[in-house]
Amino acid sequence: MGENESTEENKKAEDELIKQSICPVCKAKLKHTEGCLECAACGWSLCLEA
């Protein structure tokens, strides 16, 4: 049970960083490109479906 709670907390923290256009991996600024969020520093990306 504790592990699931910590995973849920991590997901919420990651979502908050993404909302602020901050990379959840390396904390660099994210760039919006063709419907995706991309990090030029580490290569992390998230594409949102329309």
PDB file of N, H, CA, C and O in Angstrom:
ATOM      1  N   MET A   1       0.829  -1.202   0.000  1.00  0.00           N
ATOM      2  CA  MET A   1       0.000   0.000   0.000  1.00  0.00           C
ATOM      3  C   MET A   1       0.862   1.250   0.000  1.00  0.00           C
ATOM      4  O   MET A   1       0.557   2.189  -0.735  1.00  0.00           O
ATOM      5  N   GLY A   2       1.901   1.301   0.775  1.00  0.00           N
ATOM      6  H   GLY A   2       2.149   0.538   1.372  1.00  0.00           H
ATOM      7  CA  GLY A   2       2.768   2.462   0.822  1.00  0.00           C
ATOM      8  C   GLY A   2       3.429   2.767  -0.505  1.00  0.00           C
ATOM      9  O   GLY A   2       3.608   3.930  -0.866  1.00  0.00           O
ATOM     10  N   GLU A   3       3.796   1.710  -1.241  1.00  0.00           N
ATOM     11  H   GLU A   3       3.650   0.765  -0.948  1.00  0.00           H
ATOM     12  CA  GLU A   3       4.451   1.902  -2.539  1.00  0.00           C
ATOM     13  C   GLU A   3       3.505   2.572  -3.532  1.00  0.00           C
ATOM     14  O   GLU A   3       3.923   3.452  -4.284  1.00  0.00           O
ATOM     15  N   ASN A   4       2.233   2.167  -3.542  1.00  0.00           N
ATOM     16  H   ASN A   4       1.893   1.452  -2.931  1.00  0.00           H
ATOM     17  CA  ASN A   4       1.263   2.783  -4.448  1.00  0.00           C
ATOM     18  C   ASN A   4       1.056   4.254  -4.123  1.00  0.00           C
ATOM     19  O   ASN A   4       0.928   5.080  -5.027  1.00  0.00           O
ATOM     20  N   GLU A   5       1.022   4.581  -2.843  1.00  0.00           N
ATOM     21  H   GLU A   5       1.126   3.909  -2.109  1.00  0.00           H
ATOM     22  CA  GLU A   5       0.853   5.976  -2.437  1.00  0.00           C
ATOM     23  C   GLU A   5       2.029   6.811  -2.907  1.00  0.00           C
ATOM     24  O   GLU A   5       1.836   7.928  -3.389  1.00  0.00           O
ATOM     25  N   SER A   6       3.238   6.295  -2.778  1.00  0.00           N
ATOM     26  H   SER A   6       3.394   5.388  -2.386  1.00  0.00           H
ATOM     27  CA  SER A   6       4.406   7.052  -3.195  1.00  0.00           C
ATOM     28  C   SER A   6       4.433   7.195  -4.713  1.00  0.00           C
ATOM     29  O   SER A   6       4.844   8.237  -5.224  1.00  0.00           O
ATOM     30  N   THR A   7       4.002   6.170  -5.440  1.00  0.00           N
ATOM     31  H   THR A   7       3.668   5.323  -5.025  1.00  0.00           H
ATOM     32  CA  THR A   7       3.929   6.254  -6.902  1.00  0.00           C
ATOM     33  C   THR A   7       2.912   7.312  -7.312  1.00  0.00           C
ATOM     34  O   THR A   7       3.154   8.081  -8.242  1.00  0.00           O
ATOM     35  N   GLU A   8       1.782   7.352  -6.624  1.00  0.00           N
ATOM     36  H   GLU A   8       1.586   6.727  -5.868  1.00  0.00           H
ATOM     37  CA  GLU A   8       0.752   8.347  -6.917  1.00  0.00           C
ATOM     38  C   GLU A   8       1.261   9.758  -6.621  1.00  0.00           C
ATOM     39  O   GLU A   8       0.995  10.685  -7.387  1.00  0.00           O
ATOM     40  N   GLU A   9       1.982   9.926  -5.529  1.00  0.00           N
ATOM     41  H   GLU A   9       2.199   9.173  -4.907  1.00  0.00           H
ATOM     42  CA  GLU A   9       2.554  11.231  -5.186  1.00  0.00           C
ATOM     43  C   GLU A   9       3.579  11.655  -6.233  1.00  0.00           C
ATOM     44  O   GLU A   9       3.617  12.821  -6.627  1.00  0.00           O
ATOM     45  N   ASN A  10       4.408  10.716  -6.685  1.00  0.00           N
ATOM     46  H   ASN A  10       4.377   9.769  -6.366  1.00  0.00           H
ATOM     47  CA  ASN A  10       5.393  11.023  -7.718  1.00  0.00           C
ATOM     48  C   ASN A  10       4.709  11.456  -9.002  1.00  0.00           C
ATOM     49  O   ASN A  10       5.169  12.387  -9.662  1.00  0.00           O
ATOM     50  N   LYS A  11       3.621  10.796  -9.365  1.00  0.00           N
ATOM     51  H   LYS A  11       3.247  10.039  -8.829  1.00  0.00           H
ATOM     52  CA  LYS A  11       2.878  11.129 -10.587  1.00  0.00           C
ATOM     53  C   LYS A  11       2.292  12.541 -10.472  1.00  0.00           C
ATOM     54  O   LYS A  11       2.335  13.313 -11.430  1.00  0.00           O
ATOM     55  N   LYS A  12       1.750  12.873  -9.308  1.00  0.00           N
ATOM     56  H   LYS A  12       1.715  12.246  -8.530  1.00  0.00           H
ATOM     57  CA  LYS A  12       1.200  14.217  -9.105  1.00  0.00           C
ATOM     58  C   LYS A  12       2.293  15.271  -9.206  1.00  0.00           C
ATOM     59  O   LYS A  12       2.082  16.324  -9.807  1.00  0.00           O
ATOM     60  N   ALA A  13       3.453  15.001  -8.627  1.00  0.00           N
ATOM     61  H   ALA A  13       3.625  14.145  -8.139  1.00  0.00           H
ATOM     62  CA  ALA A  13       4.574  15.942  -8.685  1.00  0.00           C
ATOM     63  C   ALA A  13       5.048  16.101 -10.127  1.00  0.00           C
ATOM     64  O   ALA A  13       5.340  17.213 -10.569  1.00  0.00           O
ATOM     65  N   GLU A  14       5.125  14.987 -10.861  1.00  0.00           N
ATOM     66  H   GLU A  14       4.888  14.084 -10.502  1.00  0.00           H
ATOM     67  CA  GLU A  14       5.538  15.034 -12.265  1.00  0.00           C
ATOM     68  C   GLU A  14       4.537  15.834 -13.087  1.00  0.00           C
ATOM     69  O   GLU A  14       4.935  16.658 -13.910  1.00  0.00           O
ATOM     70  N   ASP A  15       3.240  15.604 -12.876  1.00  0.00           N
ATOM     71  H   ASP A  15       2.917  14.934 -12.207  1.00  0.00           H
ATOM     72  CA  ASP A  15       2.205  16.337 -13.603  1.00  0.00           C
ATOM     73  C   ASP A  15       2.299  17.836 -13.338  1.00  0.00           C
ATOM     74  O   ASP A  15       2.109  18.643 -14.248  1.00  0.00           O
ATOM     75  N   GLU A  16       2.590  18.207 -12.097  1.00  0.00           N
ATOM     76  H   GLU A  16       2.744  17.552 -11.358  1.00  0.00           H
ATOM     77  CA  GLU A  16       2.702  19.626 -11.742  1.00  0.00           C
ATOM     78  C   GLU A  16       3.882  20.267 -12.463  1.00  0.00           C
ATOM     79  O   GLU A  16       3.768  21.390 -12.956  1.00  0.00           O
ATOM     80  N   LEU A  17       5.006  19.573 -12.531  1.00  0.00           N
ATOM     81  H   LEU A  17       5.099  18.661 -12.131  1.00  0.00           H
ATOM     82  CA  LEU A  17       6.161  20.097 -13.265  1.00  0.00           C
ATOM     83  C   LEU A  17       5.818  20.265 -14.741  1.00  0.00           C
ATOM     84  O   LEU A  17       6.151  21.286 -15.343  1.00  0.00           O
ATOM     85  N   ILE A  18       5.159  19.276 -15.325  1.00  0.00           N
ATOM     86  H   ILE A  18       4.888  18.446 -14.836  1.00  0.00           H
ATOM     87  CA  ILE A  18       4.796  19.338 -16.742  1.00  0.00           C
ATOM     88  C   ILE A  18       3.871  20.523 -17.005  1.00  0.00           C
ATOM     89  O   ILE A  18       4.031  21.219 -18.007  1.00  0.00           O
ATOM     90  N   LYS A  19       2.909  20.758 -16.117  1.00  0.00           N
ATOM     91  H   LYS A  19       2.779  20.192 -15.303  1.00  0.00           H
ATOM     92  CA  LYS A  19       1.999  21.916 -16.255  1.00  0.00           C
ATOM     93  C   LYS A  19       2.783  23.225 -16.273  1.00  0.00           C
ATOM     94  O   LYS A  19       2.366  24.194 -16.907  1.00  0.00           O
ATOM     95  N   GLN A  20       3.911  23.251 -15.581  1.00  0.00           N
ATOM     96  H   GLN A  20       4.250  22.464 -15.065  1.00  0.00           H
ATOM     97  CA  GLN A  20       4.743  24.452 -15.506  1.00  0.00           C
ATOM     98  C   GLN A  20       5.800  24.482 -16.613  1.00  0.00           C
ATOM     99  O   GLN A  20       6.679  25.344 -16.614  1.00  0.00           O
ATOM    100  N   SER A  21       5.710  23.533 -17.558  1.00  0.00           N
ATOM    101  H   SER A  21       4.997  22.833 -17.557  1.00  0.00           H
ATOM    102  CA  SER A  21       6.676  23.401 -18.662  1.00  0.00           C
ATOM    103  C   SER A  21       8.095  23.172 -18.152  1.00  0.00           C
ATOM    104  O   SER A  21       9.058  23.749 -18.657  1.00  0.00           O
ATOM    105  N   ILE A  22       8.198  22.307 -17.126  1.00  0.00           N
ATOM    106  H   ILE A  22       7.416  21.838 -16.716  1.00  0.00           H
ATOM    107  CA  ILE A  22       9.491  21.927 -16.567  1.00  0.00           C
ATOM    108  C   ILE A  22       9.656  20.419 -16.746  1.00  0.00           C
ATOM    109  O   ILE A  22       8.744  19.655 -16.428  1.00  0.00           O
ATOM    110  N   CYS A  23      10.792  19.993 -17.244  1.00  0.00           N
ATOM    111  H   CYS A  23      11.533  20.614 -17.503  1.00  0.00           H
ATOM    112  CA  CYS A  23      11.068  18.579 -17.467  1.00  0.00           C
ATOM    113  C   CYS A  23      11.081  17.829 -16.133  1.00  0.00           C
ATOM    114  O   CYS A  23      11.800  18.218 -15.212  1.00  0.00           O
ATOM    115  N   PRO A  24      10.289  16.754 -16.022  1.00  0.00           N
ATOM    116  CA  PRO A  24      10.274  15.994 -14.769  1.00  0.00           C
ATOM    117  C   PRO A  24      11.547  15.180 -14.538  1.00  0.00           C
ATOM    118  O   PRO A  24      11.767  14.691 -13.430  1.00  0.00           O
ATOM    119  N   VAL A  25      12.383  15.027 -15.556  1.00  0.00           N
ATOM    120  H   VAL A  25      12.204  15.425 -16.457  1.00  0.00           H
ATOM    121  CA  VAL A  25      13.613  14.239 -15.436  1.00  0.00           C
ATOM    122  C   VAL A  25      14.789  15.116 -15.029  1.00  0.00           C
ATOM    123  O   VAL A  25      15.471  14.828 -14.046  1.00  0.00           O
ATOM    124  N   CYS A  26      15.030  16.205 -15.796  1.00  0.00           N
ATOM    125  H   CYS A  26      14.475  16.439 -16.594  1.00  0.00           H
ATOM    126  CA  CYS A  26      16.227  17.014 -15.528  1.00  0.00           C
ATOM    127  C   CYS A  26      15.917  18.446 -15.096  1.00  0.00           C
ATOM    128  O   CYS A  26      16.832  19.226 -14.829  1.00  0.00           O
ATOM    129  N   LYS A  27      14.645  18.792 -15.026  1.00  0.00           N
ATOM    130  H   LYS A  27      13.902  18.159 -15.243  1.00  0.00           H
ATOM    131  CA  LYS A  27      14.164  20.109 -14.548  1.00  0.00           C
ATOM    132  C   LYS A  27      14.489  21.268 -15.497  1.00  0.00           C
ATOM    133  O   LYS A  27      14.437  22.428 -15.088  1.00  0.00           O
ATOM    134  N   ALA A  28      14.822  20.971 -16.754  1.00  0.00           N
ATOM    135  H   ALA A  28      14.864  20.029 -17.087  1.00  0.00           H
ATOM    136  CA  ALA A  28      15.045  22.025 -17.756  1.00  0.00           C
ATOM    137  C   ALA A  28      13.681  22.485 -18.305  1.00  0.00           C
ATOM    138  O   ALA A  28      12.659  21.835 -18.081  1.00  0.00           O
ATOM    139  N   LYS A  29      13.688  23.588 -19.008  1.00  0.00           N
ATOM    140  H   LYS A  29      14.518  24.115 -19.189  1.00  0.00           H
ATOM    141  CA  LYS A  29      12.467  24.139 -19.596  1.00  0.00           C
ATOM    142  C   LYS A  29      12.019  23.268 -20.769  1.00  0.00           C
ATOM    143  O   LYS A  29      12.828  22.892 -21.618  1.00  0.00           O
ATOM    144  N   LEU A  30      10.702  22.948 -20.809  1.00  0.00           N
ATOM    145  H   LEU A  30      10.045  23.253 -20.120  1.00  0.00           H
ATOM    146  CA  LEU A  30      10.155  22.171 -21.917  1.00  0.00           C
ATOM    147  C   LEU A  30       9.751  23.080 -23.059  1.00  0.00           C
ATOM    148  O   LEU A  30       9.381  24.235 -22.849  1.00  0.00           O
ATOM    149  N   LYS A  31       9.826  22.546 -24.279  1.00  0.00           N
ATOM    150  H   LYS A  31      10.127  21.608 -24.449  1.00  0.00           H
ATOM    151  CA  LYS A  31       9.446  23.285 -25.474  1.00  0.00           C
ATOM    152  C   LYS A  31       8.229  22.599 -26.081  1.00  0.00           C
ATOM    153  O   LYS A  31       8.185  21.372 -26.170  1.00  0.00           O
ATOM    154  N   HIS A  32       7.229  23.397 -26.503  1.00  0.00           N
ATOM    155  H   HIS A  32       7.264  24.394 -26.430  1.00  0.00           H
ATOM    156  CA  HIS A  32       6.050  22.867 -27.169  1.00  0.00           C
ATOM    157  C   HIS A  32       6.347  22.756 -28.658  1.00  0.00           C
ATOM    158  O   HIS A  32       6.680  23.751 -29.301  1.00  0.00           O
ATOM    159  N   THR A  33       6.228  21.548 -29.210  1.00  0.00           N
ATOM    160  H   THR A  33       5.957  20.739 -28.687  1.00  0.00           H
ATOM    161  CA  THR A  33       6.503  21.317 -30.621  1.00  0.00           C
ATOM    162  C   THR A  33       5.457  20.376 -31.199  1.00  0.00           C
ATOM    163  O   THR A  33       5.368  19.220 -30.787  1.00  0.00           O
ATOM    164  N   GLU A  34       4.671  20.855 -32.142  1.00  0.00           N
ATOM    165  H   GLU A  34       4.743  21.794 -32.477  1.00  0.00           H
ATOM    166  CA  GLU A  34       3.693  20.036 -32.864  1.00  0.00           C
ATOM    167  C   GLU A  34       2.864  19.139 -31.948  1.00  0.00           C
ATOM    168  O   GLU A  34       2.763  17.937 -32.194  1.00  0.00           O
ATOM    169  N   GLY A  35       2.278  19.695 -30.912  1.00  0.00           N
ATOM    170  H   GLY A  35       2.359  20.671 -30.712  1.00  0.00           H
ATOM    171  CA  GLY A  35       1.427  18.944 -30.009  1.00  0.00           C
ATOM    172  C   GLY A  35       2.171  18.134 -28.956  1.00  0.00           C
ATOM    173  O   GLY A  35       1.552  17.387 -28.198  1.00  0.00           O
ATOM    174  N   CYS A  36       3.484  18.274 -28.901  1.00  0.00           N
ATOM    175  H   CYS A  36       3.987  18.880 -29.517  1.00  0.00           H
ATOM    176  CA  CYS A  36       4.290  17.542 -27.927  1.00  0.00           C
ATOM    177  C   CYS A  36       5.054  18.516 -27.036  1.00  0.00           C
ATOM    178  O   CYS A  36       5.321  19.659 -27.407  1.00  0.00           O
ATOM    179  N   LEU A  37       5.390  18.029 -25.867  1.00  0.00           N
ATOM    180  H   LEU A  37       5.173  17.100 -25.566  1.00  0.00           H
ATOM    181  CA  LEU A  37       6.313  18.738 -24.987  1.00  0.00           C
ATOM    182  C   LEU A  37       7.637  18.019 -25.098  1.00  0.00           C
ATOM    183  O   LEU A  37       7.684  16.795 -24.978  1.00  0.00           O
ATOM    184  N   GLU A  38       8.712  18.749 -25.323  1.00  0.00           N
ATOM    185  H   GLU A  38       8.674  19.744 -25.421  1.00  0.00           H
ATOM    186  CA  GLU A  38      10.021  18.137 -25.497  1.00  0.00           C
ATOM    187  C   GLU A  38      11.071  18.864 -24.672  1.00  0.00           C
ATOM    188  O   GLU A  38      11.016  20.081 -24.497  1.00  0.00           O
ATOM    189  N   CYS A  39      12.027  18.091 -24.169  1.00  0.00           N
ATOM    190  H   CYS A  39      12.071  17.103 -24.311  1.00  0.00           H
ATOM    191  CA  CYS A  39      13.149  18.651 -23.427  1.00  0.00           C
ATOM    192  C   CYS A  39      14.401  18.536 -24.290  1.00  0.00           C
ATOM    193  O   CYS A  39      14.831  17.433 -24.627  1.00  0.00           O
ATOM    194  N   ALA A  40      14.976  19.671 -24.642  1.00  0.00           N
ATOM    195  H   ALA A  40      14.626  20.567 -24.368  1.00  0.00           H
ATOM    196  CA  ALA A  40      16.188  19.678 -25.456  1.00  0.00           C
ATOM    197  C   ALA A  40      17.402  19.194 -24.651  1.00  0.00           C
ATOM    198  O   ALA A  40      18.381  18.725 -25.232  1.00  0.00           O
ATOM    199  N   ALA A  41      17.341  19.304 -23.326  1.00  0.00           N
ATOM    200  H   ALA A  41      16.545  19.685 -22.854  1.00  0.00           H
ATOM    201  CA  ALA A  41      18.480  18.940 -22.491  1.00  0.00           C
ATOM    202  C   ALA A  41      18.663  17.423 -22.366  1.00  0.00           C
ATOM    203  O   ALA A  41      19.784  16.928 -22.484  1.00  0.00           O
ATOM    204  N   CYS A  42      17.565  16.674 -22.127  1.00  0.00           N
ATOM    205  H   CYS A  42      16.654  17.075 -22.032  1.00  0.00           H
ATOM    206  CA  CYS A  42      17.717  15.230 -21.888  1.00  0.00           C
ATOM    207  C   CYS A  42      16.955  14.351 -22.875  1.00  0.00           C
ATOM    208  O   CYS A  42      17.136  13.133 -22.884  1.00  0.00           O
ATOM    209  N   GLY A  43      16.105  14.955 -23.708  1.00  0.00           N
ATOM    210  H   GLY A  43      15.958  15.944 -23.701  1.00  0.00           H
ATOM    211  CA  GLY A  43      15.383  14.184 -24.709  1.00  0.00           C
ATOM    212  C   GLY A  43      14.029  13.666 -24.257  1.00  0.00           C
ATOM    213  O   GLY A  43      13.346  13.002 -25.039  1.00  0.00           O
ATOM    214  N   TRP A  44      13.613  13.941 -23.030  1.00  0.00           N
ATOM    215  H   TRP A  44      14.167  14.480 -22.395  1.00  0.00           H
ATOM    216  CA  TRP A  44      12.304  13.522 -22.561  1.00  0.00           C
ATOM    217  C   TRP A  44      11.241  14.159 -23.437  1.00  0.00           C
ATOM    218  O   TRP A  44      11.410  15.294 -23.883  1.00  0.00           O
ATOM    219  N   SER A  45      10.127  13.437 -23.698  1.00  0.00           N
ATOM    220  H   SER A  45       9.990  12.515 -23.336  1.00  0.00           H
ATOM    221  CA  SER A  45       9.032  14.037 -24.458  1.00  0.00           C
ATOM    222  C   SER A  45       7.711  13.425 -24.060  1.00  0.00           C
ATOM    223  O   SER A  45       7.650  12.305 -23.554  1.00  0.00           O
ATOM    224  N   LEU A  46       6.649  14.183 -24.297  1.00  0.00           N
ATOM    225  H   LEU A  46       6.699  15.093 -24.709  1.00  0.00           H
ATOM    226  CA  LEU A  46       5.286  13.746 -24.046  1.00  0.00           C
ATOM    227  C   LEU A  46       4.426  14.337 -25.140  1.00  0.00           C
ATOM    228  O   LEU A  46       4.358  15.556 -25.296  1.00  0.00           O
ATOM    229  N   CYS A  47       3.770  13.476 -25.896  1.00  0.00           N
ATOM    230  H   CYS A  47       3.825  12.486 -25.770  1.00  0.00           H
ATOM    231  CA  CYS A  47       2.873  13.937 -26.945  1.00  0.00           C
ATOM    232  C   CYS A  47       1.443  13.753 -26.477  1.00  0.00           C
ATOM    233  O   CYS A  47       1.073  12.700 -25.958  1.00  0.00           O
ATOM    234  N   LEU A  48       0.645  14.793 -26.668  1.00  0.00           N
ATOM    235  H   LEU A  48       0.945  15.648 -27.091  1.00  0.00           H
ATOM    236  CA  LEU A  48      -0.742  14.774 -26.239  1.00  0.00           C
ATOM    237  C   LEU A  48      -1.625  14.453 -27.434  1.00  0.00           C
ATOM    238  O   LEU A  48      -1.460  15.016 -28.517  1.00  0.00           O
ATOM    239  N   GLU A  49      -2.559  13.545 -27.223  1.00  0.00           N
ATOM    240  H   GLU A  49      -2.694  13.088 -26.344  1.00  0.00           H
ATOM    241  CA  GLU A  49      -3.484  13.183 -28.285  1.00  0.00           C
ATOM    242  C   GLU A  49      -4.562  14.254 -28.410  1.00  0.00           C
ATOM    243  O   GLU A  49      -4.991  14.842 -27.417  1.00  0.00           O
ATOM    244  N   ALA A  50      -4.988  14.495 -29.634  1.00  0.00           N
ATOM    245  H   ALA A  50      -4.640  14.018 -30.441  1.00  0.00           H
ATOM    246  CA  ALA A  50      -6.010  15.516 -29.893  1.00  0.00           C
ATOM    247  C   ALA A  50      -7.385  15.012 -29.546  1.00  0.00           C
ATOM    248  O   ALA A  50      -8.367  15.739 -29.701  1.00  0.00           O
TER     249      ALA A  50
END
